[in-house]
Amino acid sequence: MAPKKLLSWNVNGIRAAEKKGLIPYIEESGAEVIALQETKAQPHQLSHELHHIAGYESFFFSAEKKGYSGVALYCRVSPRSIISGMGVDAFDREGRVITAEYDDYYLINAYYPNAQHGLLRLKYKQDFNACISDFAHELSQDKTVVLCGDLNVAHREIDLKNPDKNINNPGFSAEERQDMTSFLNGGFVDTFRELYPDKEQYTWWSYRFNARVRNIGWRIDYFCIDAQSKDRLVDAQIYSSVMGSDHCPIGMDFI
């Protein structure tokens, strides 16, 4: 049986990404599902072409606030069901989670909150972390769970270029890193780090200071799989050469 390919990408605005080649990228990807985060648009604001990419069915879950957050799925195989949100209004109104159910797995596409400068939104993010952890663990009682997206945290020092300069900055605070540790210790696997424990590769670069050219980045985008299904994992990828956003796409192959 050929492995299934999944892709995830924080596009930092789906309409902007459309102008930078998103549609042909999806059409040529060969992926079973492409999960997008930070779409920054309501469905009615999108072009006909974004709703009808050849070979894919599209699903969107947007924030109430225009131009903010939002997630989307492009599915080559029709899912059995789509779950929009997690049933918690504080998070669902920001359009942060959409889940596709298939016969043998769930794919959770998530855009985690940013803790923000001064960690002003740390409590909100920690509440979100706890909620989505419970959500993922509950689904994993039924079948394999794959969770992907922009988790807005660099878990370990190897996951960002300058760890010493970023201690307690948003995305590298002790609290956020501990939440990620707890999630993984509770029964999930960071697929890239599982396969490539010592590889220094990033998924996000600031638009400032020529950071991408200098490869001063962070790995904050993940594919995680429930530990019971770890044997299904074939490979994990970071496509750092793909442009179009301040993030790059990431991938996972599983059987």
C-alpha angles and dihedrals in degrees: 000000000000115000119256114241120217126185132196128189136170097216096185091223121005093215091053090046090052089061090051097054105276096142098055089042090058094042092053097039099090088213123149090215132011115199117200128193134194093026091163093202144092115236093249089058093060127095122253087248093058090052093048111039108169112266096007138096114215131218126181135191113186138188119252087234110078119241093016137110116319135151135222141189129208109196125191090190116046111249122232089236143349122224113201112203129338100272093261113115096206089064102026094060087062092056096233107144135043124168131199119204119209131177094268106019149023121228113206112197110197138180104196119208121260112241087221132214112320088015088271092155098039094112091052090049093048090050088051091048091054093046097050091044089056090044093052094045092050092052091047090065087070105040143328114318124206115188118192141165145076104328092178093224134101100213102198137020090257088061096072136040100235110027095162092057094048104050108140093004115130109283093024103053119131090244096053093045091049091051089054091049090050092050092052095042088051093065113295134107128218095225099203094048091043091059099031107032096168103033116121106209130140138210103194134046129181115249087228131083094018085280098163095052089048091043093233095154151135132234101225101140117086149179111208127181129193110264093238088063097044091115089066091065115106105166145339126211142193112203098202094164093062110101132196102094141035084258126058126220121265129201144201131195120201139162 
